[in-house]
Amino acid sequence: MTQRKISLLNTVGAVDVNGNKTSGRVTSKNVTPKHNGLPKAQGLYDPHNERDACGVGFIANMKTGASHKIVRDGIQILENLEHRGAVGADPLMGDGAGLLSQLPHELFREVCDFDLPEPGEYAVGFLFMPQDREVRAEFEAIVESVVNSCGQILLGWRDVPVNNSALSQTVLDTEPFSRQVFIGRGSELEDQAAFERKLFLLRKMISNRIYDSNNGAEDTDFYVVSLSSRTIVYKGMFLADQLGPYYVDLNDDRFKSSLALVHQRFSTNTFPSWRLAHPYRMVAHNGEIN
């Protein structure tokens, strides 16, 4: 493990790395270990900024609107952050990677076998589901029951097309079945903000119902990756360069967004899993939140 610089500020009676006593203010400059393998400060590089942490990238277009180029550029950023992610003993197994974007309405309108309302009038839930068809059907029935009981409109389901040929067997053994549920906005909700609040409650109710069906355990192979009328998350237990090839949608020119938030995970105190990959539903961060 690479030695890291030590910063001792406003310390009285401290010692340096050689055990010699110092006095007054001690800074990282006089406690930098020798022969740590880091280059000297040069150009925009400063070894003081070295960190072991996840890689996060963001790109947005505030002028010309949504485009597939933003999605492609987001994936390129992610691949450029490959060095910020962890790799296990299996060289094809990463800690996780993902992308958050706006809902690609043009793509969904053309690939779904049911009609969609205008953007903002419907939401998409990206769900990790069990591979077992019968168990998956039970969970889907719970989702539909909660949606209907809350006065929202179940528009339909879609299998998310994936290509898992680049994944190792270790990752394939934990691969979920990816499904998307499309939910129309109920007539009693006055605007999109109210719809988003209702979707938050829906997600909590659905998850609790499914976990209760499993005696309260959350290890059901069920997880709501995202549920929103504004954004959607595509993620998994990937290396940076595996996200794009895995999700076919991300390579479709009809998948357009005006923003892309990407993340490559460096797990420090938890084992990797599909659900723990980032971005989460609202955030992505480069450091464990404990």
C-alpha positions in Angstrom: 0.0 0.0 0.0 1.3 3.4 -0.9 2.3 5.6 2.1 0.1 8.6 2.4 1.2 12.1 3.6 0.4 13.1 7.1 -1.0 16.5 7.9 -0.7 17.6 11.6 -1.9 21.1 12.0 -1.6 23.4 15.0 0.2 20.6 16.9 2.5 21.4 19.8 5.2 18.9 20.8 4.6 16.7 17.8 7.2 14.4 16.2 8.2 14.1 12.6 8.4 10.8 10.6 12.0 10.2 12.0 10.9 10.5 15.6 12.4 13.9 16.2 10.5 16.4 18.3 9.1 19.5 16.6 7.4 22.5 18.0 4.7 24.9 16.9 2.8 24.3 13.7 3.6 21.1 11.8 2.5 20.9 8.1 2.4 18.1 5.6 5.6 19.5 4.0 7.9 18.4 6.7 6.3 15.0 7.4 6.2 13.7 3.9 7.7 10.1 4.0 10.7 9.7 1.7 10.7 7.2 -1.2 6.9 6.9 -1.4 7.0 6.4 -5.1 5.0 9.6 -5.9 6.2 12.1 -8.5 7.1 15.6 -7.5 4.6 18.4 -7.9 4.5 19.5 -11.5 2.0 21.3 -13.7 -1.5 20.6 -12.3 -0.3 17.6 -10.4 0.3 17.8 -6.6 1.1 14.7 -4.6 -0.8 16.2 -1.7 -4.0 15.5 -3.6 -3.5 11.7 -3.8 -6.5 9.9 -2.4 -7.9 6.4 -2.3 -11.5 7.0 -3.2 -14.1 6.4 -5.9 -14.2 8.3 -9.2 -17.1 10.6 -10.0 -17.8 12.5 -13.2 -20.5 14.8 -14.4 -21.3 16.4 -17.7 -24.3 18.6 -18.7 -25.5 20.7 -21.6 -27.5 23.7 -20.4 -28.1 25.2 -23.9 -29.0 22.8 -26.7 -30.9 20.2 -24.7 -30.7 16.4 -24.6 -28.5 14.4 -27.0 -27.0 11.0 -27.2 -23.5 12.6 -27.2 -23.9 13.6 -23.6 -24.5 9.9 -22.7 -21.5 8.8 -24.8 -19.3 11.5 -23.2 -20.5 10.4 -19.7 -19.4 6.8 -20.5 -16.1 8.1 -21.8 -15.6 10.0 -18.5 -16.3 6.8 -16.6 -13.8 4.8 -18.7 -11.2 7.5 -18.0 -11.9 7.0 -14.3 -11.0 3.3 -14.5 -7.9 3.9 -12.3 -10.2 5.1 -9.5 -12.1 1.8 -9.2 -11.1 -1.4 -7.4 -10.5 -4.7 -9.0 -10.6 -8.0 -7.1 -8.6 -11.2 -7.5 -10.9 -11.8 -10.5 -9.6 -9.2 -13.0 -13.1 -9.0 -14.6 -14.8 -8.2 -11.3 -15.1 -4.5 -10.2 -16.6 -2.8 -7.2 -19.3 -1.3 -9.4 -20.0 1.4 -11.9 -23.1 3.3 -13.2 -24.7 6.3 -14.9 -27.6 8.5 -14.0 -29.4 10.4 -16.7 -32.7 12.0 -17.6 -35.4 9.7 -18.8 -34.8 8.8 -22.5 -38.4 9.5 -23.6 -37.7 9.1 -27.3 -36.2 5.6 -26.8 -38.9 4.4 -24.4 -41.7 5.7 -26.6 -40.4 3.6 -29.5 -39.4 0.4 -27.7 -42.3 -0.1 -25.3 -45.3 -2.2 -26.6 -47.7 0.1 -24.8 -48.4 3.9 -25.1 -46.6 6.4 -23.0 -47.9 9.8 -22.0 -45.9 13.0 -22.4 -42.6 13.4 -20.4 -43.4 14.3 -16.7 -46.7 12.4 -16.8 -45.1 9.0 -16.2 -42.2 7.5 -14.2 -39.9 4.6 -14.8 -38.8 2.2 -12.1 -35.6 0.4 -12.7 -35.7 -2.8 -10.7 -33.2 -5.5 -9.9 -35.3 -8.7 -9.7 -34.7 -12.4 -9.0 -33.7 -14.7 -11.9 -36.3 -17.1 -10.7 -39.4 -16.5 -12.9 -42.0 -17.5 -10.3 -40.5 -15.4 -7.5 -40.2 -12.5 -10.0 -43.9 -12.8 -10.8 -44.8 -12.7 -7.1 -42.7 -9.5 -6.7 -44.2 -7.9 -9.8 -47.7 -8.6 -8.4 -46.8 -6.7 -5.2 -45.5 -3.8 -7.3 -48.7 -3.6 -9.3 -50.9 -3.9 -6.2 -49.1 -1.0 -4.5 -49.2 1.2 -7.6 -53.0 0.6 -8.0 -53.7 1.0 -4.3 -52.0 4.4 -4.3 -54.1 5.7 -7.2 -51.4 5.6 -9.9 -51.6 4.0 -13.3 -49.7 0.8 -14.2 -48.7 1.4 -17.8 -46.6 -1.7 -18.4 -43.4 -3.7 -18.0 -40.2 -3.9 -20.0 -37.2 -6.3 -19.9 -34.0 -4.3 -19.9 -31.8 -5.7 -22.8 -28.4 -6.7 -21.5 -25.2 -8.3 -22.9 -23.4 -10.1 -20.1 -20.8 -11.8 -22.3 -18.0 -9.7 -20.9 -18.8 -10.5 -17.3 -16.8 -13.2 -15.3 -18.6 -16.2 -13.8 -18.1 -14.7 -10.4 -20.2 -11.7 -11.4 -22.7 -13.7 -13.4 -23.5 -15.8 -10.3 -24.9 -12.7 -8.6 -26.5 -11.1 -11.7 -30.1 -9.9 -11.2 -32.8 -9.8 -13.8 -33.3 -6.2 -14.8 -36.9 -5.0 -15.3 -38.4 -1.6 -15.8 -41.9 -0.7 -14.7 -43.8 2.3 -16.2 -46.2 4.2 -13.9 -48.6 6.9 -15.1 -49.3 9.9 -12.9 -52.6 9.8 -11.0 -55.2 12.5 -11.8 -55.2 13.7 -8.1 -51.6 14.8 -8.3 -51.4 18.5 -9.3 -47.9 18.6 -10.6 -44.7 16.7 -11.2 -43.2 17.6 -7.8 -46.3 15.9 -6.1 -45.8 12.9 -8.4 -42.2 12.6 -7.3 -43.2 12.6 -3.6 -45.8 9.9 -4.3 -43.1 7.9 -6.1 -40.9 8.1 -3.0 -43.7 6.6 -0.9 -44.4 4.0 -3.5 -40.8 2.8 -3.5 -40.8 2.5 0.3 -44.1 0.7 0.3 -43.1 -1.7 -2.4 -39.8 -2.5 -0.8 -41.3 -3.1 2.6 -44.0 -5.3 1.3 -41.5 -7.5 -0.6 -39.1 -7.6 2.4 -42.0 -8.5 4.7 -42.8 -11.4 2.3 -39.2 -12.6 3.0 -39.6 -12.5 6.8 -38.1 -9.0 6.9 -34.8 -10.0 5.2 -33.5 -7.6 2.4 -31.5 -10.3 0.7 -34.3 -11.0 -1.8 -32.5 -10.2 -5.0 -34.9 -7.3 -5.2 -33.8 -3.7 -5.3 -35.3 -0.4 -6.7 -32.3 1.1 -8.5 -34.3 4.2 -9.4 -38.0 5.3 -9.5 -38.6 8.8 -10.9 -40.4 10.8 -13.6 -37.2 12.8 -14.2 -34.1 10.5 -13.9 -33.0 6.9 -14.3 -30.0 5.0 -13.2 -28.2 2.2 -15.0 -25.6 0.5 -12.8 -24.2 -2.8 -11.7 -21.1 -4.7 -10.3 -19.0 -3.6 -13.3 -15.6 -2.4 -14.2 -15.7 1.1 -15.8 -15.6 -0.3 -19.4 -18.2 -2.9 -18.8 -21.2 -0.6 -18.2 -21.7 0.5 -21.8 -21.4 -2.9 -23.4 -23.7 -4.5 -20.7 -26.7 -2.2 -21.1 -27.8 -2.1 -24.7 -29.9 1.0 -24.1 -26.9 3.1 -23.5 -25.6 2.5 -27.0 -28.9 3.5 -28.7 -28.8 6.9 -30.4 -32.4 7.4 -29.2 -31.1 7.4 -25.6 -30.8 11.1 -25.0 -30.1 13.2 -22.0 -28.9 16.7 -21.2 -26.9 15.4 -18.2 -24.9 12.4 -17.2 -23.6 11.6 -13.7 -21.2 8.6 -13.6 -19.4 6.7 -10.8 -16.7 4.1 -10.5 -16.6 2.6 -7.0 -13.6 2.0 -4.8 -15.1 0.0 -1.9 -13.2 0.5 1.4 -15.3 -1.1 4.1 -18.1 -3.0 2.3 -18.1 -5.9 -0.1 -19.2 -5.0 -3.6 -22.7 -5.9 -4.8 -25.1 -4.9 -7.6 -27.2 -2.7 -5.3 -24.2 -0.9 -3.7 -22.9 0.3 -7.1 -23.4 4.0 -7.7 -25.0 6.4 -8.6 -27.7 5.9 -6.0 -31.2 7.3 -6.8 -30.2 10.9 -6.0 -26.4 11.0 -5.4 -23.0 9.6 -6.1 -20.1 10.2 -3.8 -16.4 9.5 -3.7 -15.9 8.2 -0.2 -17.8 5.9 2.2 -20.6 7.5 4.1 -20.6 5.7 7.5 
